[in-house]
């Protein structure tokens, strides 16, 4: 699954706005995984991702521990994502969550 971070436009950074965005992304095949006041995190399959965003995704392998950290998680990366028309009113940006470095 590809992890996404969705940033809402300022007027929609309310509980009602977050709820509306969660409903819309679920109808598109994304699974909301967490939410805050201004953001929604979601997961989506690779096939659905490429169908919705018309953008390829690159898989990144995990990295073992190094001298200054405990390694890096694996995951996915992609270029800037277009915002689907149905979300444009509500969403400022959608990005693929970067793999994290274990410290």
N, CA, C and O atoms as a GROMACS GRO file, in nm:
protein
  412
    1UNK      N    1   0.084  -0.118   0.000
    1UNK     CA    2   0.000   0.000   0.000
    1UNK      C    3   0.088   0.125   0.000
    1UNK      O    4   0.194   0.129   0.062
    2UNK      N    5   0.043   0.225  -0.070
    2UNK     CA    6   0.113   0.352  -0.078
    2UNK      C    7   0.049   0.447   0.023
    2UNK      O    8  -0.073   0.460   0.028
    3UNK      N    9   0.132   0.513   0.101
    3UNK     CA   10   0.083   0.605   0.203
    3UNK      C   11   0.078   0.746   0.147
    3UNK      O   12   0.175   0.794   0.087
    4UNK      N   13  -0.036   0.812   0.169
    4UNK     CA   14  -0.056   0.948   0.119
    4UNK      C   15  -0.078   1.046   0.233
    4UNK      O   16  -0.129   1.009   0.339
    5UNK      N   17  -0.039   1.170   0.211
    5UNK     CA   18  -0.067   1.280   0.303
    5UNK      C   19  -0.148   1.383   0.226
    5UNK      O   20  -0.105   1.431   0.121
    6UNK      N   21  -0.264   1.417   0.279
    6UNK     CA   22  -0.357   1.507   0.211
    6UNK      C   23  -0.375   1.632   0.297
    6UNK      O   24  -0.418   1.624   0.412
    7UNK      N   25  -0.341   1.748   0.241
    7UNK     CA   26  -0.352   1.875   0.310
    7UNK      C   27  -0.477   1.948   0.262
    7UNK      O   28  -0.494   1.969   0.142
    8UNK      N   29  -0.564   1.985   0.354
    8UNK     CA   30  -0.689   2.052   0.319
    8UNK      C   31  -0.668   2.202   0.302
    8UNK      O   32  -0.579   2.261   0.364
    9UNK      N   33  -0.752   2.263   0.217
    9UNK     CA   34  -0.755   2.409   0.206
    9UNK      C   35  -0.800   2.466   0.340
    9UNK      O   36  -0.876   2.402   0.413
   10UNK      N   37  -0.754   2.584   0.373
   10UNK     CA   38  -0.782   2.650   0.500
   10UNK      C   39  -0.930   2.645   0.541
   10UNK      O   40  -0.959   2.609   0.656
   11UNK      N   41  -1.026   2.680   0.454
   11UNK     CA   42  -1.166   2.683   0.500
   11UNK      C   43  -1.221   2.545   0.538
   11UNK      O   44  -1.322   2.536   0.609
   12UNK      N   45  -1.156   2.439   0.493
   12UNK     CA   46  -1.206   2.303   0.520
   12UNK      C   47  -1.131   2.236   0.634
   12UNK      O   48  -1.150   2.117   0.658
   13UNK      N   49  -1.048   2.308   0.705
   13UNK     CA   50  -0.974   2.253   0.818
   13UNK      C   51  -1.061   2.255   0.944
   13UNK      O   52  -1.030   2.318   1.045
   14UNK      N   53  -1.170   2.183   0.932
   14UNK     CA   54  -1.268   2.169   1.040
   14UNK      C   55  -1.304   2.020   1.049
   14UNK      O   56  -1.269   1.943   0.960
   15UNK      N   57  -1.371   1.981   1.155
   15UNK     CA   58  -1.410   1.841   1.166
   15UNK      C   59  -1.503   1.802   1.052
   15UNK      O   60  -1.496   1.689   1.002
   16UNK      N   61  -1.591   1.893   1.010
   16UNK     CA   62  -1.681   1.864   0.899
   16UNK      C   63  -1.604   1.851   0.767
   16UNK      O   64  -1.634   1.764   0.686
   17UNK      N   65  -1.505   1.937   0.747
   17UNK     CA   66  -1.423   1.930   0.626
   17UNK      C   67  -1.342   1.802   0.618
   17UNK      O   68  -1.336   1.738   0.514
   18UNK      N   69  -1.282   1.765   0.730
   18UNK     CA   70  -1.204   1.640   0.736
   18UNK      C   71  -1.296   1.522   0.709
   18UNK      O   72  -1.259   1.431   0.634
   19UNK      N   73  -1.413   1.522   0.768
   19UNK     CA   74  -1.508   1.412   0.747
   19UNK      C   75  -1.550   1.403   0.600
   19UNK      O   76  -1.558   1.294   0.545
   20UNK      N   77  -1.575   1.518   0.538
   20UNK     CA   78  -1.615   1.520   0.396
   20UNK      C   79  -1.503   1.464   0.308
   20UNK      O   80  -1.529   1.384   0.218
   21UNK      N   81  -1.380   1.505   0.333
   21UNK     CA   82  -1.267   1.456   0.254
   21UNK      C   83  -1.250   1.306   0.274
   21UNK      O   84  -1.223   1.233   0.178
   22UNK      N   85  -1.266   1.258   0.398
   22UNK     CA   86  -1.256   1.114   0.422
   22UNK      C   87  -1.361   1.038   0.343
   22UNK      O   88  -1.332   0.933   0.287
   23UNK      N   89  -1.483   1.089   0.339
   23UNK     CA   90  -1.589   1.023   0.261
   23UNK      C   91  -1.554   1.019   0.113
   23UNK      O   92  -1.571   0.917   0.047
   24UNK      N   93  -1.504   1.131   0.061
   24UNK     CA   94  -1.470   1.138  -0.081
   24UNK      C   95  -1.354   1.045  -0.117
   24UNK      O   96  -1.361   0.975  -0.218
   25UNK      N   97  -1.250   1.044  -0.035
   25UNK     CA   98  -1.136   0.958  -0.071
   25UNK      C   99  -1.171   0.811  -0.057
   25UNK      O  100  -1.121   0.728  -0.134
   26UNK      N  101  -1.257   0.777   0.039
   26UNK     CA  102  -1.302   0.638   0.049
   26UNK      C  103  -1.379   0.596  -0.075
   26UNK      O  104  -1.364   0.484  -0.123
   27UNK      N  105  -1.460   0.686  -0.129
   27UNK     CA  106  -1.537   0.655  -0.250
   27UNK      C  107  -1.446   0.636  -0.371
   27UNK      O  108  -1.486   0.576  -0.471
   28UNK      N  109  -1.323   0.688  -0.361
   28UNK     CA  110  -1.225   0.676  -0.470
   28UNK      C  111  -1.135   0.554  -0.452
   28UNK      O  112  -1.052   0.526  -0.538
   29UNK      N  113  -1.149   0.482  -0.342
   29UNK     CA  114  -1.067   0.362  -0.320
   29UNK      C  115  -0.950   0.382  -0.226
   29UNK      O  116  -0.866   0.293  -0.212
   30UNK      N  117  -0.942   0.499  -0.162
   30UNK     CA  118  -0.837   0.523  -0.064
   30UNK      C  119  -0.892   0.489   0.075
   30UNK      O  120  -1.012   0.501   0.099
   31UNK      N  121  -0.802   0.447   0.165
   31UNK     CA  122  -0.844   0.414   0.300
   31UNK      C  123  -0.784   0.517   0.396
   31UNK      O  124  -0.662   0.519   0.416
   32UNK      N  125  -0.867   0.603   0.457
   32UNK     CA  126  -0.813   0.697   0.556
   32UNK      C  127  -0.751   0.619   0.672
   32UNK      O  128  -0.810   0.523   0.722
   33UNK      N  129  -0.631   0.661   0.714
   33UNK     CA  130  -0.563   0.590   0.822
   33UNK      C  131  -0.549   0.675   0.948
   33UNK      O  132  -0.542   0.621   1.058
   34UNK      N  133  -0.544   0.806   0.933
   34UNK     CA  134  -0.543   0.897   1.047
   34UNK      C  135  -0.579   1.036   0.997
   34UNK      O  136  -0.577   1.064   0.877
   35UNK      N  137  -0.613   1.121   1.092
   35UNK     CA  138  -0.652   1.256   1.053
   35UNK      C  139  -0.617   1.354   1.163
   35UNK      O  140  -0.609   1.319   1.280
   36UNK      N  141  -0.596   1.478   1.121
   36UNK     CA  142  -0.570   1.586   1.213
   36UNK      C  143  -0.663   1.701   1.179
   36UNK      O  144  -0.763   1.680   1.110
   37UNK      N  145  -0.633   1.819   1.225
   37UNK     CA  146  -0.717   1.935   1.198
   37UNK      C  147  -0.704   1.980   1.052
   37UNK      O  148  -0.801   2.028   0.993
   38UNK      N  149  -0.586   1.964   0.994
   38UNK     CA  150  -0.561   2.014   0.859
   38UNK      C  151  -0.525   1.906   0.758
   38UNK      O  152  -0.514   1.934   0.639
   39UNK      N  153  -0.506   1.783   0.804
   39UNK     CA  154  -0.458   1.678   0.715
   39UNK      C  155  -0.534   1.548   0.734
   39UNK      O  156  -0.596   1.522   0.838
   40UNK      N  157  -0.526   1.467   0.630
   40UNK     CA  158  -0.576   1.330   0.635
   40UNK      C  159  -0.465   1.242   0.579
   40UNK      O  160  -0.409   1.273   0.474
   41UNK      N  161  -0.434   1.134   0.647
   41UNK     CA  162  -0.341   1.034   0.595
   41UNK      C  163  -0.424   0.921   0.540
   41UNK      O  164  -0.530   0.888   0.594
   42UNK      N  165  -0.377   0.860   0.432
   42UNK     CA  166  -0.452   0.752   0.368
   42UNK      C  167  -0.357   0.652   0.306
   42UNK      O  168  -0.238   0.678   0.290
   43UNK      N  169  -0.411   0.536   0.272
   43UNK     CA  170  -0.336   0.432   0.203
   43UNK      C  171  -0.414   0.392   0.078
   43UNK      O  172  -0.538   0.394   0.077
   44UNK      N  173  -0.341   0.356  -0.025
   44UNK     CA  174  -0.402   0.319  -0.152
   44UNK      C  175  -0.316   0.213  -0.219
   44UNK      O  176  -0.194   0.213  -0.205
   45UNK      N  177  -0.379   0.123  -0.293
   45UNK     CA  178  -0.303   0.021  -0.366
   45UNK      C  179  -0.228   0.086  -0.482
   45UNK      O  180  -0.266   0.192  -0.530
   46UNK      N  181  -0.123   0.020  -0.526
   46UNK     CA  182  -0.042   0.074  -0.637
   46UNK      C  183  -0.127   0.088  -0.764
   46UNK      O  184  -0.118   0.190  -0.833
   47UNK      N  185  -0.210  -0.012  -0.794
   47UNK     CA  186  -0.293  -0.004  -0.914
   47UNK      C  187  -0.390   0.112  -0.908
   47UNK      O  188  -0.405   0.187  -1.005
   48UNK      N  189  -0.457   0.129  -0.794
   48UNK     CA  190  -0.552   0.239  -0.779
   48UNK      C  191  -0.479   0.374  -0.785
   48UNK      O  192  -0.529   0.470  -0.843
   49UNK      N  193  -0.361   0.380  -0.724
   49UNK     CA  194  -0.282   0.503  -0.725
   49UNK      C  195  -0.254   0.546  -0.869
   49UNK      O  196  -0.280   0.660  -0.906
   50UNK      N  197  -0.202   0.454  -0.949
   50UNK     CA  198  -0.165   0.489  -1.086
   50UNK      C  199  -0.288   0.521  -1.171
   50UNK      O  200  -0.280   0.603  -1.262
   51UNK      N  201  -0.400   0.458  -1.141
   51UNK     CA  202  -0.524   0.488  -1.214
   51UNK      C  203  -0.576   0.627  -1.179
   51UNK      O  204  -0.615   0.702  -1.268
   52UNK      N  205  -0.578   0.662  -1.052
   52UNK     CA  206  -0.632   0.790  -1.008
   52UNK      C  207  -0.541   0.907  -1.044
   52UNK      O  208  -0.588   1.008  -1.096
   53UNK      N  209  -0.411   0.893  -1.019
   53UNK     CA  210  -0.319   1.004  -1.035
   53UNK      C  211  -0.248   1.006  -1.170
   53UNK      O  212  -0.182   1.104  -1.204
   54UNK      N  213  -0.259   0.898  -1.248
   54UNK     CA  214  -0.193   0.891  -1.378
   54UNK      C  215  -0.044   0.925  -1.366
   54UNK      O  216   0.015   0.990  -1.453
   55UNK      N  217   0.015   0.879  -1.257
   55UNK     CA  218   0.155   0.905  -1.226
   55UNK      C  219   0.218   0.776  -1.176
   55UNK      O  220   0.160   0.708  -1.092
   56UNK      N  221   0.336   0.741  -1.228
   56UNK     CA  222   0.400   0.620  -1.177
   56UNK      C  223   0.454   0.643  -1.036
   56UNK      O  224   0.486   0.755  -0.998
   57UNK      N  225   0.462   0.535  -0.961
   57UNK     CA  226   0.519   0.540  -0.828
   57UNK      C  227   0.643   0.453  -0.827
   57UNK      O  228   0.648   0.349  -0.893
   58UNK      N  229   0.743   0.496  -0.754
   58UNK     CA  230   0.869   0.421  -0.745
   58UNK      C  231   0.879   0.360  -0.606
   58UNK      O  232   0.865   0.429  -0.506
   59UNK      N  233   0.904   0.230  -0.602
   59UNK     CA  234   0.923   0.161  -0.475
   59UNK      C  235   1.066   0.185  -0.426
   59UNK      O  236   1.160   0.182  -0.504
   60UNK      N  237   1.080   0.209  -0.296
   60UNK     CA  238   1.210   0.233  -0.235
   60UNK      C  239   1.235   0.124  -0.131
   60UNK      O  240   1.151   0.101  -0.043
   61UNK      N  241   1.348   0.057  -0.141
   61UNK     CA  242   1.381  -0.050  -0.046
   61UNK      C  243   1.423   0.009   0.088
   61UNK      O  244   1.471   0.122   0.095
   62UNK      N  245   1.404  -0.068   0.192
   62UNK     CA  246   1.452  -0.024   0.323
   62UNK      C  247   1.605  -0.027   0.324
   62UNK      O  248   1.668  -0.096   0.243
   63UNK      N  249   1.662   0.049   0.416
   63UNK     CA  250   1.808   0.055   0.427
   63UNK      C  251   1.847   0.011   0.568
   63UNK      O  252   1.785   0.054   0.665
   64UNK      N  253   1.948  -0.073   0.580
   64UNK     CA  254   1.990  -0.120   0.713
   64UNK      C  255   2.052  -0.006   0.794
   64UNK      O  256   2.080   0.101   0.740
   65UNK      N  257   2.075  -0.028   0.923
   65UNK     CA  258   2.137   0.073   1.008
   65UNK      C  259   2.269   0.123   0.951
   65UNK      O  260   2.344   0.048   0.888
   66UNK      N  261   2.295   0.251   0.974
   66UNK     CA  262   2.420   0.314   0.930
   66UNK      C  263   2.490   0.373   1.053
   66UNK      O  264   2.445   0.351   1.166
   67UNK      N  265   2.598   0.446   1.033
   67UNK     CA  266   2.674   0.503   1.144
   67UNK      C  267   2.592   0.600   1.229
   67UNK      O  268   2.608   0.603   1.351
   68UNK      N  269   2.505   0.677   1.166
   68UNK     CA  270   2.435   0.784   1.238
   68UNK      C  271   2.286   0.758   1.261
   68UNK      O  272   2.218   0.845   1.316
   69UNK      N  273   2.236   0.644   1.222
   69UNK     CA  274   2.093   0.617   1.242
   69UNK      C  275   2.069   0.466   1.246
   69UNK      O  276   2.162   0.387   1.234
   70UNK      N  277   1.944   0.428   1.263
   70UNK     CA  278   1.908   0.286   1.271
   70UNK      C  279   1.847   0.234   1.142
   70UNK      O  280   1.777   0.133   1.142
   71UNK      N  281   1.873   0.304   1.031
   71UNK     CA  282   1.824   0.260   0.902
   71UNK      C  283   1.707   0.343   0.854
   71UNK      O  284   1.666   0.440   0.917
   72UNK      N  285   1.656   0.303   0.741
   72UNK     CA  286   1.546   0.377   0.678
   72UNK      C  287   1.439   0.277   0.637
   72UNK      O  288   1.469   0.170   0.586
   73UNK      N  289   1.314   0.315   0.659
   73UNK     CA  290   1.205   0.227   0.619
   73UNK      C  291   1.194   0.225   0.467
   73UNK      O  292   1.240   0.317   0.400
   74UNK      N  293   1.133   0.123   0.415
   74UNK     CA  294   1.103   0.119   0.273
   74UNK      C  295   0.973   0.194   0.249
   74UNK      O  296   0.909   0.240   0.343
   75UNK      N  297   0.937   0.208   0.125
   75UNK     CA  298   0.812   0.277   0.093
   75UNK      C  299   0.804   0.313  -0.053
   75UNK      O  300   0.853   0.240  -0.139
   76UNK      N  301   0.743   0.426  -0.078
   76UNK     CA  302   0.722   0.470  -0.215
   76UNK      C  303   0.754   0.618  -0.227
   76UNK      O  304   0.747   0.692  -0.130
   77UNK      N  305   0.789   0.659  -0.349
   77UNK     CA  306   0.806   0.800  -0.378
   77UNK      C  307   0.742   0.828  -0.513
   77UNK      O  308   0.732   0.739  -0.598
   78UNK      N  309   0.698   0.951  -0.532
   78UNK     CA  310   0.638   0.992  -0.659
   78UNK      C  311   0.654   1.142  -0.674
   78UNK      O  312   0.674   1.214  -0.575
   79UNK      N  313   0.647   1.190  -0.797
   79UNK     CA  314   0.652   1.333  -0.823
   79UNK      C  315   0.524   1.398  -0.770
   79UNK      O  316   0.436   1.331  -0.716
   80UNK      N  317   0.516   1.528  -0.786
   80UNK     CA  318   0.397   1.601  -0.743
   80UNK      C  319   0.272   1.536  -0.801
   80UNK      O  320   0.269   1.499  -0.919
   81UNK      N  321   0.171   1.523  -0.718
   81UNK     CA  322   0.048   1.456  -0.761
   81UNK      C  323  -0.059   1.558  -0.800
   81UNK      O  324  -0.078   1.658  -0.731
   82UNK      N  325  -0.128   1.533  -0.909
   82UNK     CA  326  -0.241   1.618  -0.944
   82UNK      C  327  -0.356   1.590  -0.847
   82UNK      O  328  -0.373   1.477  -0.802
   83UNK      N  329  -0.432   1.692  -0.816
   83UNK     CA  330  -0.546   1.674  -0.727
   83UNK      C  331  -0.666   1.636  -0.813
   83UNK      O  332  -0.704   1.712  -0.902
   84UNK      N  333  -0.727   1.521  -0.786
   84UNK     CA  334  -0.844   1.481  -0.863
   84UNK      C  335  -0.954   1.588  -0.855
   84UNK      O  336  -0.971   1.653  -0.752
   85UNK      N  337  -1.026   1.605  -0.963
   85UNK     CA  338  -1.126   1.711  -0.975
   85UNK      C  339  -1.224   1.712  -0.857
   85UNK      O  340  -1.257   1.819  -0.806
   86UNK      N  341  -1.269   1.596  -0.814
   86UNK     CA  342  -1.367   1.587  -0.706
   86UNK      C  343  -1.313   1.641  -0.574
   86UNK      O  344  -1.391   1.676  -0.485
   87UNK      N  345  -1.180   1.648  -0.558
   87UNK     CA  346  -1.119   1.693  -0.434
   87UNK      C  347  -1.068   1.838  -0.439
   87UNK      O  348  -1.033   1.893  -0.335
   88UNK      N  349  -1.065   1.899  -0.554
   88UNK     CA  350  -1.000   2.031  -0.569
   88UNK      C  351  -1.059   2.139  -0.479
   88UNK      O  352  -0.985   2.225  -0.431
   89UNK      N  353  -1.187   2.135  -0.454
   89UNK     CA  354  -1.251   2.233  -0.368
   89UNK      C  355  -1.199   2.223  -0.224
   89UNK      O  356  -1.192   2.324  -0.154
   90UNK      N  357  -1.162   2.103  -0.181
   90UNK     CA  358  -1.128   2.076  -0.042
   90UNK      C  359  -0.978   2.064  -0.016
   90UNK      O  360  -0.933   2.092   0.095
   91UNK      N  361  -0.902   2.023  -0.116
   91UNK     CA  362  -0.763   1.979  -0.094
   91UNK      C  363  -0.662   2.073  -0.159
   91UNK      O  364  -0.674   2.110  -0.276
   92UNK      N  365  -0.561   2.110  -0.079
   92UNK     CA  366  -0.453   2.196  -0.127
   92UNK      C  367  -0.343   2.114  -0.194
   92UNK      O  368  -0.289   2.155  -0.297
   93UNK      N  369  -0.309   1.999  -0.135
   93UNK     CA  370  -0.204   1.915  -0.194
   93UNK      C  371  -0.218   1.771  -0.147
   93UNK      O  372  -0.273   1.743  -0.041
   94UNK      N  373  -0.166   1.681  -0.231
   94UNK     CA  374  -0.158   1.539  -0.197
   94UNK      C  375  -0.015   1.496  -0.228
   94UNK      O  376   0.035   1.519  -0.338
   95UNK      N  377   0.049   1.432  -0.131
   95UNK     CA  378   0.185   1.385  -0.151
   95UNK      C  379   0.197   1.240  -0.103
   95UNK      O  380   0.120   1.195  -0.017
   96UNK      N  381   0.293   1.171  -0.159
   96UNK     CA  382   0.326   1.037  -0.110
   96UNK      C  383   0.414   1.055   0.013
   96UNK      O  384   0.512   1.129   0.010
   97UNK      N  385   0.378   0.988   0.122
   97UNK     CA  386   0.455   0.997   0.245
   97UNK      C  387   0.594   0.940   0.222
   97UNK      O  388   0.609   0.827   0.173
   98UNK      N  389   0.694   1.015   0.256
   98UNK     CA  390   0.832   0.972   0.237
   98UNK      C  391   0.869   0.862   0.336
   98UNK      O  392   0.821   0.861   0.450
   99UNK      N  393   0.955   0.768   0.293
   99UNK     CA  394   1.007   0.672   0.389
   99UNK      C  395   1.079   0.748   0.502
   99UNK      O  396   1.137   0.854   0.479
  100UNK      N  397   1.074   0.694   0.622
  100UNK     CA  398   1.133   0.765   0.735
  100UNK      C  399   1.266   0.704   0.777
  100UNK      O  400   1.291   0.585   0.757
  101UNK      N  401   1.350   0.788   0.836
  101UNK     CA  402   1.479   0.744   0.889
  101UNK      C  403   1.462   0.713   1.036
  101UNK      O  404   1.410   0.795   1.112
  102UNK      N  405   1.505   0.595   1.077
  102UNK     CA  406   1.499   0.556   1.218
  102UNK      C  407   1.619   0.616   1.292
  102UNK      O  408   1.734   0.592   1.255
  103UNK      N  409   1.592   0.694   1.394
  103UNK     CA  410   1.699   0.762   1.467
  103UNK      C  411   1.723   0.695   1.600
  103UNK      O  412   1.809   0.738   1.676
   0.00000   0.00000   0.00000
